C-alpha cells in the first residue's frame, strides 16, 4: 500500500537553529502513527509542519500524492487536537463541536445533524448545552476530539491531548480514541512523550532524537529490537554495563570481567567486537542468590553479573532491587525479595541483552 501522508527530507529552522534535520516519514491510509521522544526532540515541530503551522525551509509534505507544503492549515484536509483542547469558553458543547462546520458555511440543519451524530459517537448526548467550565477533563477532551472529527478530516493530528488528564481517566480515553480511530478508519498522527501510550495506541512508532528519526517500527520492533543504544535506553533498557567482545562465526563471545561471567551470544546477523555497551530492562532478568564472586563457567545464551543488594522496595507485583555491581547500580525486579547486603547473581538472557558498539 502506498503512503497517504509523506514527509520528504523536511528541514525546519527556528532562526539559525535546525530543529528538523531532513526528516522522511511515510504514513499509510488508516494507520495510527505515534511520534515519540523527549522534550525538544522535534516531534511537535514535525506535527505542526504536517498541519501547516510551520513551513519547512526545504523538503516536501504530500497528502494522497498532492503537495501541500505551502498550503494553509485549513486547506490540507486535516484537523488538530491541541494539548490544551483550545475550546471556546463562551460556547456550549454543541457550538464548539459545530464551530468548524459554521466556518465552512454549512446549512444550520446540516450542522445540527452532524453535531448530533458526533455527540452520539462520543457519548456526549446529554451535554450539548453545557459550557467547558462545567465539564470534566475527559469530557473536554471528547469535545475537542468531536470538533476535530466533525469536519471529517482526511488526517487527524493529536498533540499530546491526554497529558492534562489524570492517570485513571487517561487510560480510559486512550482506549476510546483507539477504538474510534479504527472504527472510522481515519489516518492519525499522535505526538506523545509517554512510551506506554505510544505502545498501546500506535500501529507504528516513530522515535525522534535531536531533530532526526532514530527508528521507525511496530511497538514490538522498537521494544524488542532497538536500532541503537539511544532507542534501547528510551524504550526502558536503562541499565547499562560496559563489556568487551569478539565475533566469530555469527557468535559474539563476551570476555569475563571483574563483575561479569564470560558468555557466548548469537550474533543475529550482527558483527560486534571490541568495547560494547550492554543494555537491559530490570524486569527482563533473573535474580538469584550467589555463592560469591563471578561464575567461572562460560554461559551459553546468557550473561551473569555478580552484585550486592543495596535497596529494596515494593511498587506492586514484583520486588524492586537496587543492585551494586562494582561502582555501577542497576535496578532489577524479582518475584521475591532479597535482603539488603546479600550477594546476588543477575542472569540476563541474550534476548533481553541489547549490545551496541561503545561510542
Buried (B, 14 or more C-beta within 10 A) or exposed (E): EEBBBBBBEBBBBEEEEBBBBBBEBBBBBBBBBBBBBEEEBBBBBBBBBBBBEBEBEEBBBBBBEEEBBEBEBEEBBBBBBBBEBEBEEEBBBBBBBBBBBEEEEBEEEEBBEBBBBBBEBBEBEEBBEBBBEEBEBBBBBBBBBBBBBBBEBBBBBBBBBBBBBEEEBBBEBBEBBBEBBEEEEBBBBBBBBBBEBBBBBBBBBBBBBBBEBBBBBBBEBBBBBBBBBBBBBBBBBBBBBEBBBEBEEEEBBBEBBEBBBBBBBEBEEEEBEEEBBBBBBBBBBBBEEBEEEBBEEEBEEBBBBBBBBEEBEEEEEBBBBBBBBBEBEBBBBBEEBBEEEBBBBBBBBBBBBBBBBEE
